[in-house]
Structures are given as C-alpha cells and as structure tokens.
C-alpha cells in the first residue's frame, strides 16, 4: 500500500530542531528505534499533552515529548509500573491476596491488598526477590480493553469486591482498560512501561494497615510501600535520605524531647502539649503577636462553638460539611465546633459601622478550629483534628487590595526567614466546588497574579487548588531535606462580604462592599511545630530552645557557685536549668546533648576557685573557659530573637 501525505504526522519534538515525520498508527517506541537522537531512556511519551504508552499507536498529533525519569510524568509511569510488578509478585506468592488499588505517590508508590494476615518483613523480602526475577524476565506489558459491565462480571467471579466497587463508580465509562504482564492483569488507565525489564532499581520499604479508601468504617487492608530510581546510586541516595527523614520524624523527636503527645483516651488527632513543647509554642506565639501588632493588626478572640445559622450564611454547611463535626443542640438551636475563624471576624467587623478612613482593618487570631479528618490520614502534628491557626482577616477597599496583599507577602516572607525556612509560591485557582460568579473569580485571580508578578518571585499555578470562596496564594515551606510542606496562605474573597453584607461608608456617603483577605503566615501551629521539629531535627535555634542553657556540676563542692551563676542566667532572661545530681559529668553532658540544649556551662572545684566557667556548645563543641561576664554575654548573644520586620520583600 502506498503511504500518502495524509498518512504522515509532522510532530514537533521538545529539544529537537527538525520536526519528526512518522507514519500514522506507529508507536513512540518505533520512533525511538528509528531515530537515535531521540531519548533512548524514555519510559512514555506525551503527545499533544496526553501521556501515552511507548507501544500505543498514535493516530494524530502535532507535538511530542519523550518522558524520562527527569519528567514528573515519567517518574509517575515508572512508579506505577512498579505497583503492577509488586502486585504480580504478591498474588503469585500469596494466592489468597485480593489486589485493590496501587497508585504512585511522591517519591514512590504503594499497593493495598486484602490478605488474611499482615505482611512481615520476611514477606517483603520474598516479594521484592520475586519482583526482581520478573523484572529480569523482561515480560511484555500489554494494554487491552473490555466493557465496564464485562469487567464488573469478571471481578465478581473473582470475588474481588474492591475492584467491583471501583468499576461501579465509573458509571460514565462504557469501556475500561487493563494492563497485562504474563498471567497477571490489572484494571488500570495507564500508561505503563513497555516491559518489566525497564524496572531495574526499586526497593520495598515497609507495610502498614490502611482502611479501604481511607474510611475507618471499611475493611482494614495491608499496604506495601516502595520506591524506585533510575540508577543504583540514585536509589541508595534516596534510601539514605529516608533514613535521615526517620531520624527527623517529629513524632519520634516529640517523644524523646517530651514536647507533645496524642492519646486515644483524649481522641485521635487531638494534641496534648507537654511543658517543653508548650514553651516552644509560647515563644512562637509571642513572637507572632509582637510582629502582628507591629504590622498594624488588632488581636481578637472567638468562641470554639458557634450557631448553625452563621455557617449556613457563610456557605460552610453547604460546601464544607463533610469536614465539620456533628452539631450539638443548646437551648433548641444547633451549634457547631467552628471549622473556620472567618465568620466570627466578620461579626466583629459588623458590630460597628466603618468609614472608608478606618480601612484597612486587620483582625488576627490564634484561633483553634476543629475539622474532621479520616483516621487513615492523621499523622502526628502534621494532620490533626483540632488545631490553632494563626488566622487573620483584612477588610479593605478595592483600591487598597494590592498593597494589602503585598504587605501579607512581606510578612510571610519575614516569618519564614525568621524561622529558617526557604519557600516556594504558587497561585491556586478555582476548585470544582465553589461559590460566586465567574466575573468575581476572574477578577480575584488576576489581582493575585498581578501582585505575584510584581514581586518578581517565581511561582507555580495549581488548577483547582483554591478555597471554595476564592483563589489563593500558597506558600510551601522547604525543610532541611528539601521537602515541601503547606505553610502560609493568602486568600482573596469577594463572596463572604456579599453573603454577610460587609460594608463601609465611602467618600460619597454610600455603603460599599469591602474586599476581604483571609491569610495565615505560619499556617496551623501544630503543623508548623511539626515542620520546625523536623527541619531542625529537634535542635531548635537558641532563641527557640525550651532550655537554652544547662549548668552542670562536676562534684558537689561548687554547687553554691553554680547556683549563683544559674540565677544570673535566669535574671538575664535565659531559660536555664541546673544539673547538680550525683552523676558523672560525662553522663550529664550526654543527657544535655540528647535533649538538644544549645549551651552547657560546666563547673568544677577549679572553675569555682578561679571564678570562671567551662563552656560547651551543642554538638560536642568545646568553647573553652570563660569569665562569668563573658559566658553570660555569649549565651545572651545567641538567645536573641530575629530582628523586627523591616517590611521588605526579597
């Protein structure tokens, strides 16, 4: 048969000057084989923005990108292909296992199985060994389709109710796709690698219980986590990073340093702050309060429960009820534990009539809120059910909007740098479930985009990531391991002012709607503390350390001298303690080190006689012998909090 020009695709290729001419119906894998200048380590292709298998025939298109490990979509294909390899190994070794779902996640993948008993570490070793055998066999991975109804019957016959439930939730789909490798096949949208030989460097990490679809009312499954990398060296580096992350785990350090605890007797996701943790939190909150007064905010307080009508008017019951706790009836009316602070701040604003001259008005509150999180996603301080937001709401005129947003970005920038965090910015756009007109949303998004552009800072765009009432700017913290954590948010809202008729009297004497900015500059105190613990590995900067200095005695002789120096430290505002126990000095030093105390002052008979003190820094740093005045000045210089905000954005 003759090939005509209509049978040829002219594809622009990322990183290649000349277009790629290919026959309609050929595959990206064939193009790679015929063109040595194309990436030979690609695992998938993106044709006109759609990611496809390398073996998928392409019928149309104008542009193509070949996806390697360096592309996030390439990593996702690699990770997800590993889940199928894992599931194949599991069902061969454990025929009674029912595969459920197995997605790729950040830095790896997992698969959930219904099995009679939990997997053991020995089981994981066997599974990984079988995976390696299957990878070495270079088993072809093939895609095929069947009708959704046929697929439902197939899984009913296999008595896999989980796959049946997934398919029943795809009512709009007439056909569904499967991926098959040897005797194993799995329901999957794909794409996947061409054969199992592409998967050379992977590791199973651990297993844990997980409720089906994260709902504690559903059966408990067994989840196996794994990771993979393009090379042995990259995999080893990542595994080392995981070990470092374990050492930094705030749950582990929180227990070791006696900072906080979470008890079933109190309730899952509800935090108890112990004295040392409460000290750190109090230091952060005092710093936060001082900076907010300096930035022109007024601090307010609101009750933990509020009447139902408030959340009907705000739209929370309509749009956020799945995250709210059941109401309690008081005097014939329903009350809710508040999920947000904004309705209360609106009521405070509306308690007076405000002139244009009074705006902007900035209310800030360390307000505790309560949101229902499924038990399967609770995670130490990072995902809880009761938490305190460093919340604020700014009521301003439209002409003040840009300046106020810039001011919040400046304050967030200062706060992040004060606590030692780098960060990234992103603009989060309208979610599927939202309130307000298209015009208001378009205006709001462009207002935030303009301010971000003017700062000159790079930022990403997150489709559908906004709040239900408005778009937002998200600030993602970067910790010492380069991990991203949700931090401050800046949300623009024209909708709640409409719902609550939040007005001011303008220059013409007429009522006008305010513009409302919702914002945090730390996020929730619980999550921020968790981030802070992991970032510093529990070794807080001296200004934040719950105990900044310890005076350690070598013998009983200098106790009076040590107590005198301790009082000088305390009177100078230093959080100091005395360890005069009848223990060896080496033991005392090791204990102070394990408690992450920044400075140790060591006193023996000779130091007391000479009127000096031996100084030791955290991390086994011998700083030598100092006079008492010099030693006091040394700790005072380290204990200084960050300088007040100057209001500049870098």
C-alpha positions in Angstrom: 0.0 0.0 0.0 1.3 3.5 -0.8 1.7 6.0 2.0 0.3 9.4 1.2 0.9 12.7 3.0 -2.3 12.2 4.9 -0.7 9.1 6.4 2.2 11.1 7.8 2.4 13.1 11.0 4.8 16.0 11.3 5.5 16.2 15.0 7.4 19.0 16.8 9.7 17.3 19.3 10.8 19.0 22.5 14.6 19.6 22.3 14.8 18.7 18.6 15.1 21.4 15.8 13.7 19.4 12.9 10.2 18.0 13.0 9.7 14.3 13.3 7.9 12.7 10.4 6.2 9.4 11.3 3.5 7.2 9.8 0.0 7.4 11.3 -0.6 4.4 13.6 3.1 3.9 14.5 4.3 4.0 18.1 6.7 6.2 20.0 8.8 3.1 20.7 9.2 2.7 16.9 10.1 6.3 16.5 12.8 5.9 19.1 14.2 2.9 17.4 14.4 4.7 14.1 15.9 7.9 15.4 19.0 7.7 17.6 18.8 11.4 18.6 15.5 10.7 20.5 15.8 9.9 24.3 16.5 6.2 24.4 15.8 6.1 28.2 12.2 7.3 27.8 9.5 5.4 29.6 6.5 7.1 28.0 5.6 9.9 25.6 3.4 13.0 25.9 1.5 13.6 22.6 -0.3 16.9 22.4 -0.3 17.0 26.2 -1.6 13.4 26.8 0.7 10.9 28.3 0.7 7.6 26.4 2.5 4.2 26.4 5.5 3.9 24.2 3.7 1.0 22.5 0.5 2.9 21.9 -0.2 3.6 18.2 -0.5 7.3 17.6 -3.2 8.3 15.1 -2.9 12.1 15.3 -0.9 14.9 16.9 1.3 17.9 16.3 3.8 17.7 19.2 5.5 15.0 21.2 7.7 14.9 24.3 9.6 11.8 25.4 9.3 11.3 29.1 12.3 10.2 31.1 12.9 10.0 34.8 13.6 13.7 34.8 10.0 14.5 34.0 7.4 14.1 36.8 5.1 12.3 34.5 7.9 9.9 33.6 8.5 9.2 37.3 4.8 8.5 37.7 4.8 6.0 34.9 7.9 4.3 36.4 6.4 4.2 39.9 3.0 3.0 38.8 4.6 0.2 36.7 6.4 -0.9 39.9 3.0 -1.2 41.6 1.9 -3.7 39.0 5.2 -5.6 39.3 4.6 -5.7 43.1 1.0 -6.9 42.7 2.1 -9.6 40.3 4.7 -10.9 42.8 2.2 -10.7 45.7 -0.6 -12.7 44.0 1.9 -15.4 42.9 3.3 -15.7 46.4 0.0 -15.2 48.3 -2.8 -16.6 46.0 -5.4 -15.6 48.6 -4.5 -11.9 48.3 -7.0 -9.6 46.7 -5.4 -6.6 44.9 -7.3 -3.4 45.4 -5.6 -0.1 44.3 -2.0 0.8 43.8 -1.2 4.4 42.9 2.1 6.2 42.5 2.8 8.8 45.2 5.5 11.4 45.8 8.9 9.6 45.8 7.4 6.1 45.4 4.3 4.0 45.3 2.0 1.7 47.3 -0.5 -1.1 46.7 -3.3 -2.2 49.1 -4.1 -5.9 49.5 -6.8 -7.7 51.3 -4.9 -10.6 53.0 -5.8 -12.9 55.9 -2.8 -11.6 58.0 -0.4 -8.7 57.9 2.8 -8.9 55.8 6.0 -9.5 57.7 9.5 -8.1 56.9 10.4 -11.6 55.6 7.3 -11.5 53.3 8.5 -8.2 51.9 11.9 -9.7 51.2 10.3 -12.6 49.3 8.1 -10.2 47.3 11.0 -8.0 46.4 13.0 -11.0 45.3 10.1 -12.2 43.1 9.8 -8.7 41.6 13.5 -8.8 40.6 13.0 -12.1 38.9 10.0 -10.8 37.0 12.0 -7.6 36.0 14.9 -9.7 34.7 12.5 -11.7 32.5 11.5 -8.5 30.6 7.9 -9.5 30.5 5.9 -7.6 27.9 3.3 -5.2 29.3 0.2 -5.1 27.1 -2.9 -2.9 27.2 -6.4 -4.2 26.3 -9.9 -3.0 26.8 -13.3 -4.5 27.7 -16.7 -3.1 28.5 -17.2 -1.9 32.0 -20.1 -4.3 32.6 -17.9 -7.2 31.5 -15.2 -6.1 33.8 -17.7 -6.0 36.7 -18.7 -9.6 36.0 -15.1 -10.6 35.7 -14.2 -9.3 39.2 -17.5 -10.6 40.7 -16.4 -14.0 39.5 -13.0 -13.5 41.1 -14.8 -12.3 44.3 -12.9 -9.1 44.3 -15.5 -6.7 45.7 -13.0 -3.8 45.8 -12.5 -3.7 42.0 -16.2 -4.1 41.6 -16.8 -1.0 43.7 -14.2 1.0 41.7 -15.9 0.0 38.4 -19.4 0.8 39.7 -18.1 4.3 40.5 -17.2 4.7 36.8 -20.7 4.8 35.6 -19.9 7.3 32.8 -17.3 4.9 31.3 -18.5 2.4 28.6 -15.1 0.7 28.3 -12.2 0.3 30.7 -8.6 -0.6 30.2 -6.4 -3.3 31.7 -2.7 -3.9 31.6 -1.4 -7.4 31.4 2.1 -8.9 32.1 2.3 -12.7 31.7 -0.6 -14.2 33.7 -1.2 -11.1 35.8 -3.6 -8.3 34.6 -5.0 -5.3 36.5 -7.6 -2.7 35.9 -5.7 0.5 35.1 -5.8 3.6 33.0 -2.1 3.5 32.4 0.2 4.4 30.8 3.0 1.8 31.6 6.5 0.9 30.6 6.8 -1.5 27.5 8.2 -4.4 29.5 9.2 -5.2 33.1 12.9 -5.0 32.1 12.7 -1.2 32.4 12.3 -1.6 36.2 15.9 -2.2 37.4 16.3 -0.2 40.6 13.5 -0.5 43.2 13.0 -1.2 46.9 10.1 -2.2 49.1 10.2 -0.1 52.2 7.5 -1.3 54.7 4.0 -2.4 55.2 1.2 -0.9 57.3 -2.5 -1.2 57.8 -4.8 1.0 55.8 -8.6 1.2 55.6 -10.2 0.7 52.2 -10.4 4.2 50.7 -9.3 5.8 54.0 -12.6 5.2 55.8 -12.4 3.6 59.2 -15.8 2.0 58.6 -14.3 0.0 55.8 -12.2 -3.2 55.9 -8.6 -2.9 57.1 -6.2 -3.7 54.2 -2.4 -4.2 54.1 -0.5 -1.5 52.3 3.0 -2.1 51.0 5.1 1.0 50.2 8.0 1.0 47.8 10.3 3.4 45.9 12.4 3.3 42.8 15.1 5.3 41.0 16.8 5.4 37.5 20.1 4.2 38.9 21.6 2.2 41.8 23.3 5.3 43.1 20.1 7.4 43.0 18.2 4.7 44.8 20.9 4.4 47.5 21.0 8.2 47.9 17.2 8.3 48.3 17.2 5.5 50.9 19.8 7.4 52.9 17.6 10.4 52.7 14.7 8.3 54.0 16.9 7.2 57.0 17.6 10.8 57.7 13.9 11.6 57.5 13.2 8.9 60.1 15.8 10.5 62.4 14.0 13.8 61.9 10.4 12.4 62.3 8.7 14.9 64.7 6.7 12.0 66.3 9.9 10.3 67.3 11.6 13.5 68.5 8.4 14.8 70.1 8.5 11.7 72.4 12.3 11.8 73.0 12.2 15.5 73.9 8.9 15.3 75.7 7.3 18.0 73.6 3.8 16.7 73.0 1.7 13.5 72.9 -1.5 12.2 71.3 -3.6 9.7 73.3 -6.6 7.6 72.4 -8.0 8.4 75.8 -8.2 12.1 74.6 -9.0 11.4 71.0 -7.2 10.7 67.7 -5.8 13.8 66.1 -6.1 15.9 69.3 -2.7 17.1 70.7 -1.6 17.5 74.3 1.3 19.9 74.7 3.8 19.0 77.4 5.8 21.7 79.3 8.8 21.7 76.9 6.6 21.8 73.8 4.3 24.4 75.3 7.4 26.6 75.9 8.4 26.5 72.3 4.9 27.1 71.1 4.5 30.0 73.5 7.8 31.6 72.2 6.5 31.3 68.6 3.1 32.8 69.6 4.6 35.7 71.5 6.9 36.5 68.5 3.9 36.2 66.2 1.8 38.6 68.4 4.5 41.2 68.6 5.1 41.2 64.8 1.3 41.5 64.2 0.9 44.5 66.4 3.9 46.0 64.7 2.3 45.3 61.3 -0.9 47.1 62.2 -3.1 44.1 63.2 -5.5 44.0 66.2 -5.8 40.7 68.0 -9.2 39.2 68.6 -10.7 36.1 70.2 -13.7 34.0 69.3 -15.6 31.1 70.9 -14.9 27.5 69.9 -18.6 26.7 69.2 -20.9 28.9 67.1 -24.5 28.8 66.0 -25.6 26.9 62.9 -27.1 30.0 61.2 -23.6 31.5 60.9 -22.3 28.6 58.9 -25.4 28.5 56.7 -24.9 32.1 55.8 -21.2 31.7 55.3 -21.7 28.7 53.0 -19.7 26.3 55.1 -22.6 23.9 55.7 -23.3 23.8 52.0 -19.7 23.4 50.8 -17.7 22.1 53.8 -20.0 20.0 55.9 -18.0 16.8 55.3 -15.2 18.4 57.2 -17.4 19.6 60.1 -18.4 17.7 63.2 -22.0 16.9 64.1 -23.9 19.7 65.8 -24.8 19.9 69.4 -28.2 21.2 70.5 -28.2 24.0 73.0 -31.4 25.8 74.0 -33.2 24.4 70.9 -30.5 25.7 68.5 -27.8 23.7 66.7 -24.2 24.7 67.5 -21.0 23.5 65.7 -17.4 23.3 66.7 -16.0 26.0 64.4 -14.0 24.9 61.3 -13.0 28.4 60.4 -12.5 31.7 62.2 -13.7 34.0 59.4 -17.4 34.2 60.2 -16.6 35.3 63.8 -14.2 38.0 62.5 -17.0 39.2 60.1 -19.4 39.6 63.0 -16.8 41.6 65.0 -16.3 43.9 62.0 -20.1 44.3 61.6 -20.6 45.3 65.3 -19.7 48.8 64.2 -20.3 50.9 61.1 -17.0 51.7 59.5 -15.8 54.7 57.4 -13.5 54.4 54.4 -11.0 56.3 56.6 -10.8 53.4 59.0 -9.8 50.8 56.3 -7.9 48.6 56.1 -9.0 46.9 59.4 -6.8 43.9 60.2 -8.0 41.3 62.7 -5.7 38.4 63.8 -6.4 35.5 66.0 -4.6 32.4 67.2 -7.9 30.6 66.8 -8.5 26.9 67.5 -10.7 25.2 64.9 -11.9 21.6 64.5 -12.1 19.7 61.3 -12.9 16.1 60.7 -10.0 14.2 59.1 -10.3 10.5 58.4 -8.3 8.4 60.8 -6.2 6.9 58.0 -4.7 10.3 57.1 -4.0 11.5 60.7 -0.2 12.0 61.1 1.3 13.3 64.3 1.2 17.1 64.3 1.0 17.4 60.6 -2.6 16.2 60.1 -4.8 16.6 63.2 -8.5 17.2 64.0 -8.1 20.2 66.4 -5.6 22.9 65.6 -4.8 26.5 66.1 -4.5 28.7 63.0 -2.5 32.0 63.0 -5.5 33.3 61.3 -6.2 36.9 60.1 -8.7 38.7 58.0 -8.2 42.0 56.4 -11.2 44.2 55.4 -10.1 46.8 52.9 -11.3 49.0 50.0 -10.7 47.7 46.4 -8.1 50.4 45.9 -6.1 49.1 48.9 -6.2 45.5 47.8 -2.9 45.2 46.0 -1.0 47.0 48.8 -2.5 44.7 51.4 -1.6 41.5 49.5 1.9 42.8 49.2 2.0 43.5 52.9 0.9 39.9 53.7 3.6 38.5 51.3 6.2 40.7 53.1 5.1 39.5 56.5 5.0 35.8 55.4 8.5 36.2 53.9 9.8 37.7 57.1 8.2 35.0 59.2 9.6 32.2 57.1 13.1 33.6 57.1 12.9 34.2 60.9 12.4 30.5 61.5 15.0 29.4 58.9 12.7 28.2 56.1 13.1 28.7 52.4 9.8 28.5 50.5 8.0 28.4 47.1 5.0 30.3 46.0 2.0 29.0 43.9 -1.3 30.5 42.7 -4.2 28.2 43.4 -7.2 28.6 41.1 -10.9 27.9 41.3 -12.0 24.5 42.5 -14.8 22.5 41.1 -16.9 23.1 44.2 -17.1 26.9 44.7 -19.4 29.9 45.2 -19.5 33.2 43.4 -19.7 34.5 39.8 -17.2 33.9 37.1 -16.5 37.6 36.9 -15.6 37.8 40.6 -13.3 34.8 40.3 -11.6 36.1 37.2 -11.0 39.5 38.9 -9.7 37.8 42.0 -7.3 35.6 40.2 -5.9 38.4 38.1 -5.5 40.6 41.2 -3.4 37.9 42.9 -1.5 37.1 39.7 -0.6 40.8 39.3 0.8 41.1 42.8 2.9 37.9 42.4 4.2 39.2 39.1 5.2 42.5 40.7 7.2 40.8 43.5 9.4 39.2 40.8 9.4 35.9 42.7 8.9 32.7 40.7 5.6 30.9 41.3 3.6 27.9 40.1 0.0 27.6 39.2 -2.3 25.0 40.8 -5.5 24.3 38.9 -8.5 23.8 41.3 -6.4 24.4 44.4 -8.3 27.5 45.7 -10.8 27.7 48.5 -14.5 27.4 47.7 -14.9 31.1 48.2 -11.9 32.4 46.3 -8.4 31.9 44.8 -5.3 31.9 47.0 -1.5 32.2 47.1 0.0 29.2 48.8 3.4 29.3 50.4 5.2 25.9 50.6 7.9 25.6 53.2 11.1 23.8 52.2 12.8 22.0 55.1 16.4 20.9 55.6 15.8 17.8 53.3 14.2 19.9 50.6 10.7 18.5 51.3 7.7 20.8 50.7 5.1 21.5 53.4 2.0 23.6 53.3 2.6 26.9 55.1 1.1 30.3 54.8 -1.9 31.0 52.6 -3.3 34.3 51.2 -6.9 34.0 50.0 -8.9 36.7 48.3 -12.6 36.7 49.0 -15.4 38.8 47.4 -18.1 36.2 48.3 -18.4 36.3 52.1 -18.6 40.1 52.1 -21.7 39.7 49.7 -23.2 36.9 51.9 -22.8 38.9 55.1 -23.3 42.4 53.5 -19.9 43.6 54.9 -19.8 47.3 54.0 -18.1 50.6 54.7 -19.2 54.2 54.2 -17.4 55.6 51.2 -16.5 59.2 50.5 -19.9 59.8 48.8 -21.7 58.7 51.9 -22.9 55.5 50.3 -22.4 51.9 51.5 -19.8 49.9 49.6 -18.7 46.3 49.9 -15.3 45.6 51.5 -12.8 43.3 49.9 -11.8 40.5 52.4 -8.4 38.8 52.5 -8.0 35.6 54.5 -4.4 34.8 55.5 -2.1 32.9 57.6 1.7 33.5 57.9 2.6 30.3 59.7 -0.3 28.0 59.0 -1.6 25.9 61.8 0.6 26.0 64.9 0.5 22.2 65.1 1.7 21.6 61.6 4.3 24.4 61.8 5.7 22.9 65.0 5.9 19.5 63.3 7.7 21.1 60.4 10.0 23.1 62.7 11.0 19.9 64.7 11.9 18.0 61.6 13.6 21.0 60.0 16.0 21.4 62.9 16.0 17.7 63.9 14.8 18.9 67.3 17.8 21.1 67.8 16.0 24.4 67.8 17.9 27.7 67.4 18.9 29.1 70.8 16.1 31.7 70.8 13.5 29.0 70.4 15.1 26.2 72.6 12.9 25.4 75.6 16.0 25.1 77.7 18.8 27.4 76.4 21.5 26.5 78.9 22.3 24.0 81.5 24.8 24.4 84.3 26.5 21.1 85.1 28.4 20.4 88.2 31.4 18.0 88.3 31.4 17.5 92.0 29.3 18.7 95.0 31.9 21.3 96.0 30.9 24.1 93.5 27.1 23.7 93.9 26.7 27.1 95.5 28.9 28.8 92.8 26.8 27.0 90.1 23.5 28.1 91.7 24.8 31.7 91.8 25.6 31.6 88.1 22.2 30.0 87.3 20.5 32.9 89.0 22.4 35.4 86.8 21.3 33.5 83.7 17.6 33.4 84.8 17.7 37.1 85.8 19.1 37.9 82.3 16.1 36.2 80.7 17.9 32.9 79.8 15.9 29.7 80.1 18.4 27.8 82.2 18.5 24.7 84.5 21.0 23.3 87.0 22.0 19.6 86.9 23.7 19.0 90.3 22.9 15.3 90.5 25.4 12.9 91.8 26.3 11.6 88.4 29.4 11.6 86.3 29.9 14.7 84.2 30.2 12.7 81.0 26.7 11.3 81.7 25.3 14.8 82.3 26.8 16.1 79.1 25.4 13.3 77.0 22.0 13.8 78.5 22.1 17.5 77.8 23.2 16.7 74.2 20.4 14.3 73.7 18.0 16.9 75.0 19.4 19.3 72.3 20.4 22.0 74.9 22.4 24.7 73.0 24.9 25.7 75.7 26.4 23.8 78.7 28.2 25.6 81.5 30.5 23.1 83.4 31.6 23.9 86.9 34.2 22.0 88.9 36.3 22.9 92.0 39.0 24.6 89.9 36.5 26.7 88.0 34.8 27.9 91.2 38.2 28.7 92.7 39.3 30.7 89.6 35.9 32.5 89.2 35.4 31.1 85.7 33.3 28.5 83.9 33.9 26.0 81.1 31.6 26.5 78.1 30.5 23.8 75.7 28.2 24.2 72.7 25.7 21.7 71.4 27.2 19.2 69.0 30.3 18.5 71.2 31.8 21.9 70.7 34.4 22.8 73.4 34.4 26.6 73.6 37.0 26.8 76.3 37.0 28.5 79.7 35.4 32.0 80.1 34.9 34.5 82.8 31.3 34.7 84.1 30.6 38.0 82.4 31.9 36.7 79.1 30.0 33.4 79.4 26.8 35.3 80.2 27.3 37.6 77.1 28.0 34.5 74.9 24.6 32.9 75.7 22.7 36.3 75.6 24.1 37.0 72.1 22.9 33.5 70.9 19.5 33.8 72.5 18.4 37.0 70.7 15.2 36.5 68.6 15.2 37.8 65.0 15.2 41.5 64.4 11.8 43.2 63.9 10.4 43.1 60.4 11.6 45.9 58.1 8.8 45.3 55.6 11.0 44.4 52.6 10.4 41.5 50.2 13.4 39.8 48.6 
